[in-house]
Amino acid sequence: SAGTKATLMDEANEFRYWGYDVLMVDFRGHGNSESKTTTIGMREAEEVKLAFDFVAAKGGKNIFLYGGSMGAVAVARAISKYDLKPSGLILEAPFFSLQTYLKARARILGFPNQPFAFFTTFWVGTEWGFGGFRHKTTRYVKDITCPVLLQCGTLDNYVSQPEIQEIFRVTASANKKLVIYEGAQHESYLRKDPAKWRRETEIFLSANRN
């Protein structure tokens, strides 16, 4: 998540209730992380890899990766970049691209979508040493072959319905499901619709345990 790990305590408690151990991570620039800057999912992918490797080295089995918003993008990028092999992914409301994310931020803050998003994407890539226009979830999910549960809300102001549909379409996995939450914004789907989130998530986890 783009917030601190504390914002996901409700979801973590659900995973614990189902019998899973949970490792929660604060990305750089968030929560208890020592860093003060975020790369909006780009370099955070390395932190996903380190967490995955830590659990695997401890003998962890049935490793599922869960991420919301920026966290979902970081997870998708980590799978693509580091060829991780989890049992499955739960991705909630990943943004389509860095540029569409910045467009949404501009709109929410009252700035013109363009040229703000274009120039900010260019500046971010230059400042942090990576191609901002190549930071796209659709690039990363083309490399994902493990089971995927993709979830989004109909009223999300960061991810449009056509964008989430395209992310789902190009996800390479043959075992994938898209779940849409009517009336949900960019928020916790567990808190928005507890029964639906619990049902869909538990079914996905149970079906993909080794």
C-alpha positions in Angstrom: 0.0 0.0 0.0 1.1 3.6 -0.5 0.4 4.2 3.2 2.0 2.5 6.2 1.6 -1.2 7.0 -0.7 -0.2 9.8 -3.4 0.6 7.3 -3.5 -3.1 6.3 -3.9 -4.5 9.8 -7.5 -5.5 9.1 -6.4 -7.6 6.1 -3.4 -9.0 8.0 -5.7 -10.2 10.8 -7.9 -11.9 8.2 -4.9 -13.8 6.8 -3.9 -14.8 10.3 -7.4 -16.0 11.0 -7.1 -18.3 8.0 -3.9 -19.7 9.4 -1.3 -17.8 7.5 1.8 -16.2 8.9 2.1 -12.6 7.8 5.1 -10.4 7.0 4.3 -6.8 6.7 6.6 -4.2 5.1 6.8 -0.4 5.1 8.2 0.7 1.8 10.8 3.3 1.5 9.5 6.7 2.4 6.6 5.3 4.4 6.0 4.3 8.0 9.1 3.2 9.9 11.2 3.0 6.8 14.5 5.0 7.1 14.3 6.4 3.6 12.5 9.7 3.0 11.7 9.2 -0.7 9.4 7.0 -2.7 9.8 5.8 -6.3 6.1 5.0 -6.5 6.5 1.3 -7.0 9.6 1.2 -9.1 12.5 0.6 -6.7 10.1 -0.7 -4.1 10.0 -3.9 -6.1 13.4 -4.7 -4.6 11.9 -4.6 -1.2 9.2 -7.1 -2.3 12.0 -9.4 -3.5 13.9 -9.1 -0.2 10.8 -9.9 1.8 10.0 -12.9 -0.4 13.6 -14.2 -0.2 13.5 -13.8 3.6 10.3 -15.9 4.0 11.6 -18.5 1.5 14.9 -18.8 3.3 13.0 -19.5 6.6 11.3 -22.4 4.8 8.1 -20.7 4.0 5.6 -22.5 1.8 2.5 -21.3 0.1 3.9 -17.8 -0.2 1.2 -15.4 -1.4 2.0 -11.7 -2.1 -0.6 -9.1 -1.4 -0.4 -5.4 -2.4 -2.8 -2.5 -2.8 -2.4 0.6 -5.0 1.4 1.3 -5.2 2.1 -1.9 -3.4 0.3 -3.9 -6.0 2.4 -2.2 -8.7 5.6 -3.0 -6.7 4.6 -6.6 -6.4 3.8 -6.9 -10.1 7.2 -5.3 -11.0 9.0 -7.6 -8.6 7.6 -10.7 -10.3 8.6 -9.4 -13.7 12.1 -8.1 -12.7 13.2 -10.9 -10.3 11.2 -13.9 -11.7 9.8 -14.7 -8.2 7.6 -17.8 -8.0 4.9 -17.3 -5.3 1.9 -19.4 -4.9 -0.3 -16.5 -6.0 -0.8 -12.7 -6.0 -3.6 -10.6 -4.7 -3.4 -7.2 -6.4 -5.8 -4.5 -5.4 -6.2 -1.3 -7.5 -2.8 -1.1 -9.2 -2.5 2.1 -11.2 -2.2 1.6 -15.0 1.0 3.7 -15.3 3.0 6.3 -13.6 1.6 8.9 -16.0 -2.0 7.9 -15.3 -1.3 7.9 -11.6 0.1 11.5 -11.8 -2.9 12.6 -13.9 -5.2 11.3 -11.2 -3.2 13.1 -8.5 -3.3 16.3 -10.6 -7.0 16.0 -11.0 -7.6 15.5 -7.3 -5.3 18.4 -6.3 -7.0 20.7 -8.9 -4.2 20.9 -11.4 -4.6 20.5 -15.1 -4.0 16.8 -16.1 -1.7 17.8 -18.8 1.0 19.0 -19.1 1.4 18.4 -15.4 1.5 14.6 -15.6 3.7 14.5 -18.7 6.4 16.8 -17.4 6.2 15.3 -13.9 6.6 11.8 -15.3 9.6 13.0 -17.3 11.2 14.8 -14.3 10.6 11.8 -12.0 12.3 9.4 -14.4 15.3 11.8 -14.9 15.6 12.6 -11.2 15.6 9.0 -10.1 17.4 7.5 -13.0 14.7 5.4 -14.6 12.3 5.7 -17.6 9.2 7.2 -16.0 7.1 6.5 -19.1 8.0 2.8 -19.0 6.7 2.4 -15.4 3.5 0.6 -16.4 1.7 -2.2 -14.7 0.7 -3.5 -18.1 4.4 -4.2 -18.8 4.9 -6.1 -15.6 1.8 -8.3 -15.6 2.7 -9.7 -19.0 5.4 -11.7 -17.2 3.1 -13.0 -14.4 2.2 -16.7 -14.8 1.2 -17.6 -11.2 -2.4 -17.4 -10.1 -3.7 -13.8 -9.8 -6.7 -12.3 -8.0 -7.1 -8.7 -9.3 -9.6 -6.5 -7.5 -10.8 -2.9 -8.0 -13.7 -0.6 -7.3 -16.1 1.0 -9.8 -15.6 4.5 -8.3 -11.8 4.4 -8.0 -10.5 7.8 -8.9 -7.0 6.5 -9.6 -7.8 3.5 -11.7 -10.6 3.6 -14.3 -12.6 0.6 -15.3 -11.1 0.4 -18.9 -7.6 0.6 -17.3 -8.2 -2.3 -14.8 -9.8 -4.3 -17.6 -6.7 -3.9 -19.8 -4.4 -4.8 -16.9 -6.5 -8.0 -16.5 -6.5 -8.7 -20.2 -2.7 -8.6 -20.6 -1.9 -10.5 -17.4 -0.2 -13.7 -18.7 -1.5 -16.1 -16.1 -4.0 -18.7 -17.2 -5.4 -18.7 -13.6 -6.6 -15.2 -13.1 -9.8 -13.6 -11.8 -11.0 -10.0 -11.8 -13.3 -9.0 -9.0 -15.1 -5.6 -9.1 -16.5 -3.9 -6.0 -19.6 -1.8 -6.9 -19.4 1.7 -5.4 -15.9 1.2 -4.0 -13.4 4.0 -4.3 -9.6 3.8 -3.8 -10.1 2.1 -0.4 -10.0 -1.1 1.6 -12.4 -3.6 0.0 -12.5 -5.6 3.2 -14.0 -2.6 5.0 -16.2 -1.6 2.1 -17.7 -5.1 1.5 -16.4 -7.5 4.2 -18.5 -10.6 3.1 -17.4 -10.3 -0.6 -13.8 -9.7 0.1 -13.6 -12.6 2.6 -15.3 -14.9 0.2 -13.3 -14.1 -2.9 -10.0 -13.9 -1.0 -10.4 -17.2 0.9 -11.6 -19.0 -2.2 -8.5 -17.8 -4.1 -6.1 -18.8 -1.3 -7.6 -22.2 -0.7 -7.7 -23.0 -4.4 -4.0 -22.2 -4.9 -2.3 -23.7 -1.8 0.2 -26.4 -2.6 
